[in-house]
Amino acid sequence: VLLVADMGNSMIRRVNLTSMHTTTLAGYYLGYLDAPGTWARFIAPWDIVASEDGATAYVTDSENHCIRRISTDTGVTATLSGGRFMRVSGYEDGAAGVALFQRPAGICISGEWLYVVDTGSRAIRKVHRSTGEAFTVTWLDKYEPVGITVSSATNNLYVTTATAILLVDSSTGLTSHLIGGGSAGGGFVDGPKDTARFYRPSLIYMERGGKSLIVADKYNHCVRRLHLEPSIMCHKCGLNASLDAESQPSCTLATITVNLTWSSSWGTFATTSPQLLTVLSD
């Protein structure tokens, strides 16, 4: 089952990847309301992540400026952190009822913590999954952070910005430039870190094995693969390469565009790498 944050419809959708049947898990009209199923209300949910057992989904409700928690079985929706009232925004760390966010976007999960890109505050925040207490990991004042993913091996965070991808240490907040950006700004170039270019990359996803990232390069209208380590046995590069295809030893920190086509008859993406669907909720 694929969970989708349907931003334009302000709903959370559920897609059965076997039958290709889509249903609404939560939400229906614009608004702010904690309630079961379609009685719940959202305004422009941006990203969604599921717990390890798949029982709970966490959503960044961007225009309600809060983090929501949804039972994937019943659709019951509750506010985990922020959102004291409809559309109240700001910046404040603290307990669930005290914390404030401003247009939260990307979200990922690691153990008991959710990591959230607080776009309006230009900060990376972490939220406890049980209590909803919020803390600041680091500020990204010079950037426009959007998407986020985490390495299960190192707990490092990877954050998309307007033209680049950053590496953030989740423990210390130490931030470094990973790839993209540069003096030429945004654009579309595949290649090593010094020459690769992105144009408003948004969602980002760590591939299984933790050796490469999949990036939705929004304004270039494509999906990119980023290899993280040089001289390793990683997934094979190439047009329509499967995420679990054979390996080759010659990869470096570089990007390659993965071919992706739209099948209007099914209303879904048709690709040899179905796992790519997990990053295409925007």
Sequence and secondary structure as in RCSB ss.txt:
>XXXX:A:sequence
VLLVADMGNSMIRRVNLTSMHTTTLAGYYLGYLDAPGTWARFIAPWDIVASEDGATAYVTDSENHCIRRISTDTG
VTATLSGGRFMRVSGYEDGAAGVALFQRPAGICISGEWLYVVDTGSRAIRKVHRSTGEAFTVTWLDKYEPVGITV
SSATNNLYVTTATAILLVDSSTGLTSHLIGGGSAGGGFVDGPKDTARFYRPSLIYMERGGKSLIVADKYNHCVRR
LHLEPSIMCHKCGLNASLDAESQPSCTLATITVNLTWSSSWGTFATTSPQLLTVLSD
>XXXX:A:secstr
 EEEEETTTTEEEEEETTTTEEEEEE  SBS B  SGGG BBS EEEEEE TTSSEEEEEEGGGTEEEEEETTT 
 EEEEEE SSTT    B BSTTT B SSEEEEEEETTEEEEEEGGGTEEEEEETTT  EEEEEE TTS    EEE
 TTT EEEEE SSEEEEEETTT  EEEEEE STT S  B SBTTT B SSEEEEEE TTSSEEEEEEGGGTEEEE
EE STTS EE  STT  TT  EETT  SBEEEE  EEETTTTEEE S GGGGGG   
